[in-house]
């Protein structure tokens, strides 16, 4: 399947939904049927995948898992407030250009310009790096909601045609489209135009059964009963109005902590002594200690 510009649309990582689930599990990512289906469709249709949900639910890890199982290069654009086009697309190495101009001071500007705006002086940033790649690539645009609206418009333009125009060099088109994952913690509303361009997946915290499976997979030495108790407490913590609910990664850290301590049960004293593994604000610690009964 090819786009109107002749480039392949799908990345060709998967042949079926079942294969997605099985291969993600092989690299340590346990995916629900909904997740596996959406990933398969994003791969087959060549559409960017927008993954939205609370922090710590595995959005970034999903992109990393797809890269691992596809033996693909992971290119990550970490968005933040104030990120600009130069940091996302490309910029020129001005110091190197100045040295070149100084070295050729007897040349006319027309003669020097041909060199200083060549490939040697171009610094590729994540978007251009992913577009130019000829090998399998996963482009992760992380925490898209932290970027300004102007950068969101730039993303829309790039993801529409999978091409970038460098005025001095011309238009650079993707030879092989990357598998694109955008993540958002929903700190601000993304534009409808960007949402229309993508397939959408909402990732919430896993249910207790799935989280226990994740914990047992990541911490194989942990007792099943202790894993169940741990997940029960984490679920209760997420039900409280905390500044920061425990992420899945923090659940795993807590499991590793209990294993390192040789704990057989999660009793009240051990719970209070180790809460700092999953709660990182003092007011959250105080609230949790007051509300949680000894396990």
Residue, then its C-alpha position, 0 to 999 in steps of 0.5 A: x500500500x502506497x501514498x500519493x507520493x509513492x512512499x509505502x504507507x504501512x510500516x509492515x511490522x505486523x500481520x495480525x492483531x494476535x501477532x501484535x499482542x504476542x510479540x509485545x508480550x515477548x518484549x515485556x509489554x502486556x497489551x489488551x485486545x484494544x491496544x493490540x488492535x489499535x497498534x495493528x491498524x496504525x501499522x497497517x494504515x500508516x496512520x500516526x497513533x495518538x496515545x492519551x491518558x494519565x502519566x505513568x500508564x505505559x504510553x511511552x513504553x508502548x512506543x519503545x516496545x514497538x521499536x524493540x519488536x520491530x528491530x527499529x530505530x527509536x527517534x524521540x522528540x521530547x516536547x516541552x514548553x517553549x520547544x521551537x521549530x529548530x529543536x524539532x526539525x533542523x538547524x544550521x551549524x552556525x559556528x561551523x558555517x562561520x569558520x567556513x566563511x572565514x576560511x574562504x574569505x577571498x570567495x564571493x558570497x555566491x561561491x561560499x553560500x553553495x558550501x555553507x548551506x550544504x549537508x555538512x552544516x545541517x543539524x538534523x533534529x528528531x522530525x527530520x531524522x525520522x523522515x530521512x531514515x531508510x531503515x525501520x523507524x519508530x518516531x515517538x513524539x512524547x508529551x505533545x500536549x506540553x508543546x505550543x500550538x505553533x509546534x502542534x501546527x508544525x507536527x500536523x504539516x509534517x505528519x500530513x505529507x511525511x515530508x520537510x522542506x529545507x529552503x536551501x536544500x529543497x523538499x525531503x520526502x520520506x522513503x520509508x514512513x516511520x511508525x509514529x506515536x504521539x503521547x499526551x497526558x491531556x494537560x491541554x486539549x489538542x487540536x481537532x485537526x491533529x486528532x483527525x490525522x491520527x488513530x486514537x488510543x486512551x490508556x488508563x491504569x490497568x485493571x487489577x488482574x492485568x497489573x498483577x500479570x505485569x508485576x509478575x512478569x517484571x518481578x518474577x521472584x515475587x510471591x503471587x499473594x504478595x503481588x495481589x496485596x501490592x496491587x490492591x494497595x496501589x489501586x486504593x492509592x489511585x482512588x485517593x485524591x493525591x497530587x500524583x497517583x502511582x504509575x505502573x512503573x512505580x508499582x513495579x519498583x515497589x514490588x522490587x523493593x519488597x523482594x529486595x527486603x525479603x518481605x513475605x507480606x505487606x503489613x502495616x509497618x512495612x507499608x508505611x516504611x516503603x510508601x516513598x517508593x510510590x508516593x513522591x509528595x509529603x502530603x500524599x504520604x500523610x494522606x495515604x498513611x492516614x487512610x490505609x489500613x494495615x494490609 
